[in-house]
């Protein structure tokens, strides 16, 4: 796999570690799980808040989002 592929199925913050996000991605009828770790829970929550409304969108679409500073 290369590039921005798949559909974001879900995103969740770790139960025991609130500085880790788990991403659930569907690609060609297979499910993949990835994680993102942050230095603090505030940064983790901000990225969660960005990704959660974009569930069911392609990774390419999410990667193309314009973010405000």
C-alpha positions in Angstrom: 0.0 0.0 0.0 1.2 3.5 -0.8 -0.3 6.9 -0.6 -3.5 8.1 1.0 -5.8 5.1 0.6 -8.8 3.7 2.3 -11.8 5.1 4.2 -11.7 6.2 7.9 -14.2 4.0 9.6 -13.6 5.2 13.2 -11.3 7.0 15.5 -11.0 6.6 19.2 -8.8 7.8 22.1 -7.1 5.2 24.1 -8.9 4.2 27.3 -5.8 3.7 29.4 -3.5 6.1 27.5 -5.3 9.4 26.6 -2.3 10.5 24.5 -2.9 7.9 21.8 -5.5 7.8 19.0 -6.5 4.7 17.2 -7.6 4.9 13.6 -9.7 2.2 11.9 -9.4 2.2 8.2 -11.2 0.1 5.5 -9.3 -0.7 2.3 -10.5 -3.2 -0.2 -12.8 -5.0 2.3 -10.0 -5.3 4.9 -9.8 -3.4 8.2 -6.6 -1.8 9.3 -5.7 -0.2 12.6 -3.2 2.5 13.1 -2.2 4.6 16.1 -0.9 8.1 16.6 0.8 9.0 19.8 1.1 12.6 21.2 3.1 14.2 23.9 0.0 15.4 25.7 -3.7 14.7 25.9 -4.7 18.2 24.7 -3.0 17.7 21.3 -4.5 14.2 21.1 -8.0 15.6 21.7 -7.6 18.3 19.1 -6.7 15.8 16.4 -9.5 13.5 17.6 -11.9 16.5 17.2 -10.7 17.1 13.7 -10.9 13.5 12.6 -14.2 12.3 14.3 -16.5 14.4 12.0 -14.6 13.0 9.0 -15.4 9.3 9.7 -16.6 7.7 6.4 -14.5 9.9 4.3 -11.5 8.8 2.3 -8.0 9.3 3.8 -7.2 11.3 0.6 -10.1 13.7 1.3 -9.1 14.1 5.0 -5.5 14.7 3.9 -6.7 17.5 1.6 -8.6 19.4 4.3 -7.6 23.0 4.8 -6.8 23.7 8.4 -6.9 27.0 10.3 -3.7 27.9 12.2 
